[in-house]
């Protein structure tokens, strides 16, 4: 149960965060349906409530547009004119789809743009030039670009071809190009540096211990191998096995009596074996370590 609780809480938080946005979209769609059904007063009431709750620029545009349509449909011309002025002032470059609005509203918006856009664009130029003088080239370049786009608007084509807008256009083009050139180069994305593998400490491996079971091994050859005599009388025959580890120099590294003959004699034999010398075993001419077993036999003393 504990593992499920965080998931449930996260899901509730997501629902709470998304709920206002979803509700706003649903209310806007409902308002559009009310307008389409000629229920203008109900649609206007809903749209007035959405004026402050709309989160995106596109939603605010749509709310303002349909609110103006409702005002015109209910013959509130003065309020509609103020709404159009607000729409143009807040979003000078917005041109609604002519298929969505009636002819009289298209005319009203075009007339308002002709009246307001020249002053709005002159103010945009002044703000952009101030940003340029303060060396805020990012803000200046955006402002000059928006001003030039506004000057190309067909609604003010006549005004844009005359002074003062024509003069400002020439200046805006120059300052826009200078602003763009003065922008710092874009920061390249960070280069991902492959992490070097952590070196694994090398562990010296012990040389392999070969024996007669390995192929291609030439066994060691005895140079010095003196087996001590048994101290005393041997009453019965005995056989033992002496095991040697001969290193790659031919020296005896260790000697062990694997099969005991007699405790006293075992000590004598292993002690003597440690002093023996051999020509080392080889593989392809290279000396190697070798495990050698020697049978030790005692015969009864006559």
C-alpha positions in Angstrom: 0.0 0.0 0.0 2.9 2.4 0.8 4.3 2.1 -2.7 1.0 3.1 -4.3 0.4 6.3 -2.2 2.9 8.6 -4.0 1.5 7.6 -7.4 -2.0 8.4 -6.3 -0.9 11.8 -4.9 0.9 12.6 -8.1 -2.1 11.7 -10.2 -4.3 14.0 -8.0 -1.9 16.9 -8.3 -1.8 16.5 -12.1 -5.6 16.6 -12.3 -5.7 19.7 -10.1 -3.1 21.5 -12.3 -4.9 20.5 -15.6 -8.4 21.2 -14.4 -8.4 25.0 -14.8 -7.0 24.8 -18.3 -9.5 22.1 -19.3 -12.4 24.1 -17.8 -11.3 27.3 -19.6 -11.2 25.5 -23.0 -14.6 23.9 -22.3 -16.1 27.3 -21.3 -14.7 29.0 -24.4 -16.2 26.3 -26.6 -19.5 26.6 -24.8 -19.4 30.4 -25.4 -18.8 29.9 -29.1 -21.8 27.5 -29.3 -24.0 30.0 -27.5 -22.9 32.7 -30.0 -23.7 30.3 -32.9 -27.1 29.7 -31.4 -27.7 33.5 -31.2 -27.7 33.5 -27.4 -25.5 36.5 -27.4 -26.2 37.8 -23.8 -25.4 34.3 -22.3 -22.3 34.0 -24.4 -21.2 37.6 -23.5 -21.5 36.8 -19.8 -19.4 33.7 -20.1 -16.8 35.5 -22.2 -16.5 38.3 -19.7 -15.6 35.7 -17.1 -13.0 34.2 -19.4 -11.2 37.6 -20.1 -8.9 37.1 -17.0 -8.8 33.3 -16.8 -7.5 32.6 -20.4 -3.9 31.5 -20.1 -2.6 31.5 -23.7 -2.3 34.3 -26.3 -4.5 32.4 -28.7 -7.3 31.9 -26.1 -7.2 35.6 -25.3 -7.5 36.5 -28.9 -10.5 34.2 -29.4 -12.2 35.5 -26.3 -11.7 39.1 -27.3 -12.9 38.4 -30.9 -16.1 36.6 -29.8 -16.8 39.2 -27.1 -16.7 41.9 -29.8 -19.0 39.9 -32.0 -21.5 39.5 -29.2 -21.4 43.3 -28.6 -22.0 44.0 -32.2 -24.8 41.5 -32.4 -26.6 43.1 -29.4 -26.2 46.6 -31.0 -23.7 47.8 -28.3 -21.7 49.7 -30.8 -19.8 52.0 -28.4 -18.7 49.0 -26.3 -17.8 47.1 -29.5 -15.7 50.0 -30.7 -13.8 50.1 -27.4 -13.3 46.3 -27.5 -11.9 46.6 -31.1 -9.5 49.3 -30.0 -8.3 47.2 -27.1 -7.9 44.2 -29.4 -5.8 46.2 -31.9 -3.8 48.0 -29.2 -2.9 44.8 -27.3 -2.2 42.8 -30.5 -1.5 45.1 -33.4 -0.4 42.4 -35.8 -3.4 40.2 -35.3 -5.7 39.8 -38.3 -8.7 37.6 -37.7 -9.8 35.1 -40.3 -12.3 37.0 -42.5 -14.5 33.8 -42.7 -15.1 34.0 -38.9 -16.4 37.6 -38.8 -19.2 39.4 -40.5 -18.5 42.2 -43.0 -19.3 45.1 -40.7 -16.8 43.8 -38.1 -14.2 43.4 -40.8 -14.8 47.1 -41.7 -14.7 48.2 -38.1 -11.4 46.4 -37.4 -9.8 47.7 -40.6 -10.9 51.3 -39.8 -9.5 51.0 -36.2 -6.2 49.6 -37.5 -5.8 52.5 -39.9 -6.5 54.9 -37.1 -4.4 53.3 -34.3 -1.5 51.5 -36.0 0.6 54.5 -37.1 0.8 55.8 -33.5 1.4 52.2 -32.2 4.2 51.6 -34.6 5.9 55.0 -33.8 5.7 54.1 -30.2 7.2 50.6 -31.0 10.1 52.4 -32.8 10.8 54.6 -29.8 10.8 51.7 -27.4 13.1 49.6 -29.7 15.5 52.6 -30.2 15.7 53.1 -26.4 16.6 49.4 -26.0 19.2 49.7 -28.8 20.8 52.8 -27.0 21.0 50.7 -23.8 22.7 48.0 -25.8 19.8 45.6 -25.2 20.1 44.3 -28.7 17.9 41.2 -28.2 14.9 43.4 -27.2 15.8 46.0 -29.8 16.0 43.4 -32.7 12.6 41.9 -31.8 11.0 45.3 -31.5 12.3 46.6 -34.8 11.2 43.4 -36.5 7.7 43.7 -35.2 7.6 47.4 -36.3 8.7 46.5 -39.8 6.0 43.7 -40.0 3.4 46.2 -38.9 4.5 48.7 -41.6 3.9 46.1 -44.2 0.2 45.7 -43.1 -2.1 46.4 -46.1 -4.5 48.3 -43.8 -1.9 51.1 -43.5 -0.2 50.9 -46.8 -1.0 54.5 -47.7 0.3 55.9 -44.3 3.4 53.7 -44.4 4.4 55.2 -47.7 4.4 58.7 -46.4 6.3 60.6 -43.7 6.8 60.0 -40.8 6.3 56.3 -41.1 8.3 56.0 -44.4 11.3 57.8 -42.7 11.0 55.6 -39.6 10.9 52.5 -41.8 14.3 53.4 -43.3 15.8 54.0 -39.8 14.2 50.8 -38.4 15.7 48.7 -41.2 19.2 50.0 -40.4 18.8 49.6 -36.6 17.4 46.2 -37.0 20.4 45.0 -39.0 22.8 46.6 -36.5 20.9 44.9 -33.6 21.1 41.5 -35.2 24.8 41.9 -35.9 25.5 43.0 -32.3 23.7 39.9 -30.8 26.2 37.5 -29.1 26.7 34.3 -31.1 24.4 31.5 -30.0 25.7 29.4 -27.3 26.5 25.9 -28.7 24.9 23.0 -26.9 27.2 21.5 -24.3 29.4 18.9 -25.8 29.0 15.6 -24.0 32.4 14.4 -23.0 32.7 10.6 -22.8 33.9 9.6 -19.5 37.1 7.8 -19.6 36.8 4.3 -18.2 38.1 3.9 -14.7 41.3 1.9 -15.0 41.0 -1.4 -13.3 44.0 -2.1 -11.1 46.0 -4.8 -12.8 46.4 -7.9 -10.8 49.5 -9.9 -11.4 48.5 -13.4 -12.4 50.5 -16.3 -11.1 52.2 -18.3 -13.8 50.3 -21.4 -14.9 51.5 -24.6 -13.2 52.0 -27.2 -15.9 52.2 -31.0 -15.5 52.6 -34.2 -17.5 48.9 -33.9 -18.4 49.6 -30.8 -20.5 50.5 -31.4 -24.1 53.7 -29.9 -25.8 55.4 -29.6 -22.4 59.0 -30.9 -22.1 59.4 -32.1 -18.5 62.2 -30.8 -16.3 65.5 -32.7 -16.4 67.3 -33.4 -13.1 70.7 -31.8 -12.6 71.0 -32.5 -8.9 68.6 -35.0 -7.3 70.1 -37.0 -4.4 67.5 -39.0 -2.4 68.6 -39.6 1.2 68.9 -43.1 2.6 66.5 -44.3 5.2 68.0 -44.0 8.7 67.7 -47.4 10.2 66.4 -50.9 9.4 63.5 -51.3 6.9 61.4 -54.2 8.0 58.8 -54.0 5.3 58.5 -52.5 1.8 56.9 -49.1 1.6 56.1 -46.7 -1.2 55.5 -42.9 -1.0 54.9 -40.0 -3.4 57.0 -36.9 -3.3 55.5 -33.8 -5.0 57.6 -31.0 -6.3 56.9 -27.6 -7.7 59.7 -26.6 -10.0 59.8 -22.9 -11.1 60.9 -21.6 -14.5 64.5 -21.3 -13.3 64.7 -25.0 -12.4 64.7 -24.4 -8.6 62.4 -26.4 -6.3 59.8 -24.0 -5.0 58.1 -26.4 -2.7 58.3 -30.1 -1.7 55.5 -32.1 -0.1 55.2 -35.8 0.7 51.8 -36.5 -0.7 51.9 -40.2 0.2 53.8 -40.7 3.5 56.5 -43.3 3.9 57.5 -42.5 7.5 57.2 -39.3 9.4 60.9 -39.1 10.1 61.9 -40.0 6.5 59.2 -37.7 5.1 61.0 -34.7 6.7 64.4 -35.9 5.5 63.2 -36.4 1.9 61.3 -33.0 1.6 64.2 -31.1 3.1 66.7 -32.7 0.7 64.3 -32.1 -2.3 64.3 -28.3 -1.7 68.0 -28.3 -2.6 67.6 -30.1 -5.9 68.2 -28.5 -9.2 66.6 -29.1 -12.6 66.7 -27.8 -16.1 63.2 -26.1 -16.2 60.3 -27.5 -18.1 59.6 -25.8 -21.4 56.9 -25.1 -23.9 58.1 -24.1 -27.4 61.5 -23.4 -25.8 60.1 -21.1 -23.1 60.6 -22.1 -19.4 57.5 -22.7 -17.4 56.5 -23.8 -13.9 56.0 -27.5 -13.5 54.4 -29.9 -11.0 56.5 -33.1 -10.8 55.7 -36.3 -8.8 58.4 -38.8 -7.8 57.7 -42.2 -6.4 59.9 -43.1 -3.4 60.2 -46.8 -2.6 61.8 -48.4 0.5 62.8 -52.1 0.4 63.3 -54.3 3.4 66.9 -54.4 4.8 68.4 -58.0 4.3 
